[in-house]
């Protein structure tokens, strides 16, 4: 088997391509020289990639604007996917293309400008160590290891594919984009695989996802560790598996998966197998259907398909690779001089057509990468002719534009800007597998356009467009938090309900949160709801009823005042001190109205004045009753002969009593307001889930002193009236005052324990009710009997009855 191909030229471009695969290993007995390495399987796609180099060289040679008067030749070596063959091919190129002699160029001929190769990182690293010693430019078309960006180790290495650093970031972003948090990682056990799996794992963990398992394809073993990998993948609950491998090493794993019918997994392909024809066959469709992955960006190469279709063994009789391709593709044998073919062998006619064989081949990513590499070396040679400098120096600064107007250049590490196509494996209408572009990853694009995916164009292994799930644990819904499981990654967790009073308002929350002070958790504990704001409002039925009662009640004293004014000349009105009665009725009307200050939202002014207003108005009211009581006692005792109380029977005494009583209450209230005034307060402690807006009385002691003073006035009035209840006269008010004060004290005596047990607005309602009840007690006990006599018993409204002299009618 020949392993090289040459083409004449003034300057030679070398190339290494693994055209044959499937190494046959022979046993080394150590008794003779080891047999030469044999690769048994011809790989047509790799041969087509090699043809891209020849096509590009011929295209450059026909271009009068690039390298005029200089023709490029080529020397291509079949590295046969072997490290040993790669070393042999490298020295073959350095020695002049006729033998492998280290450190010597034994054959005269055109100079070597540089080398296009190798296809994978491991062999490219080996080549780069050798070529870097001699400062020959090396341009790889498929090696992606980030190690090759180290200019200290590999000073002459360049590549027309992105570094794996960018692929790792992009694949991690792909995993994150589809919300896959539980993925498996499989990679070759070489430099390429282990480096890229480490960087990808780091990026995946940084994105918040977890790795279910990490395992290796053992490239040194014939079975590639496939039985073990098949078992791990099948037993894992991770539905997404990311594979970093070339197609040849991944193929045994796919075969093992097919043998055990391991289906239902979604595969994420690295660029080294995402567009491979070796594994994207109908045979593996049930396993790899819906695969999504990164592919090197492909571009159009005008005329390349026609160049391939025009190939024929008779046109290139020295191209043993073309002969082998022809025989493999058409399942026939070409006649060769001096070669005896077995009987029954199907002979090739030479009329076979390659038209359908190479259909669409111009879009293959590897051929495009090779096309860019050859042109980069050619433009570097152009710069050498112009500036008379070394090829390696020119390669570092080379920059040119393709026919598609793409800018090609190398950064200081020898890398081109990263640009990937995101491809999806789909079945065409004709039943063939297509690698459909569904997005892109371009690190040089503007922010926001770096990662673009058309999700609706993707076909998944399930057969629909629904993105498959790959999670270790089901997401925790709002109201629950994630609790870690000992010994498991963070993506494996339990969903624990939030404690009472706390919530989570989004899925997969780590911690539960307390609601703000003015909100409370919902029943599902998935959101905070505004707490009910409670105060005695005008709009609610209780508040409206109390307002209506207060206003209606305040009218009654005015009506009684009108009645008393109309009958002011009658004995019963005159006998009960008309002016005090009018003042008492006016104060009672104010007592009814002061209850309105307790209804509605507790504003600062309302809180400041409502209790003071209540205290002052009731002090006026009770002091009027006290003045009436004192007046009754003095009036009846002053009638006794020689009584010294006659000088106290005037109206002045009543006003002195009223003024002094009200003044004491005023002093108490002013002291209260100046030392610790009431203020609005928001109470969230009394009733959970309810915000009580209330008035804080500031000083409870001052409040109870004010209320206690009213009780003191009422008690004095009650005692004096009680003692004077048996004084003579049919219109002695003492007994009515006794009953009124008894009712007054009973109401406010009941209010104290009731107010201590009530909560929120009901505390306020209790005080309003006490105000209305005690005011009505005074109205009923003090004035209803008089009104009854005035309106219904006018016969009793006489002086004789007043003095108790009309005994005949009694």
PEFENDA-V476016 format. One record per run of one state. SS is the DSSP state (~ for helix, > for strand, _ for the rest). FROM is the first residue (numbers start at 0). TO is the last residue. If there is no record, write none. Layout:
SS;FROM;TO, SS;FROM;TO
This chain:
_;0;2, >;3;6, _;7;9, >;10;16, _;17;18, >;19;23, _;24;36, >;37;41, _;42;42, ~;43;60, _;61;70, >;71;77, _;78;81, ~;82;93, _;94;109, >;110;115, _;116;119, ~;120;133, _;134;135, >;136;139, _;140;144, ~;145;148, _;149;155, >;156;158, _;159;162, ~;163;176, _;177;180, >;181;187, _;188;189, ~;190;205, _;206;208, >;209;216, _;217;224, ~;225;234, _;235;238, >;239;243, _;244;245, ~;246;258, _;259;264, >;265;268, _;269;280, ~;281;287, _;288;290, >;291;295, _;296;302, ~;303;308, _;309;318, ~;319;329, _;330;331, >;332;332, _;333;345, >;346;346, _;347;359, ~;360;362, _;363;363, ~;364;386, _;387;389, ~;390;396, _;397;397, >;398;400, _;401;405, >;406;408, _;409;417, >;418;426, _;427;431, >;432;441, _;442;449, >;450;452, _;453;453, ~;454;456, _;457;478, >;479;483, _;484;491, >;492;496, _;497;500, >;501;502, _;503;507, >;508;508, _;509;511, >;512;513, _;514;517, >;518;520, _;521;526, >;527;529, _;530;530, >;531;533, _;534;539, ~;540;565, _;566;569, ~;570;574, _;575;576, ~;577;597, _;598;602, ~;603;637, _;638;642, ~;643;647, _;648;649, ~;650;674, _;675;677, >;678;682, _;683;688, >;689;695, _;696;698, ~;699;722, _;723;732, ~;733;756, _;757;759, ~;760;791, _;792;792, ~;793;795, _;796;797, ~;798;802, _;803;809
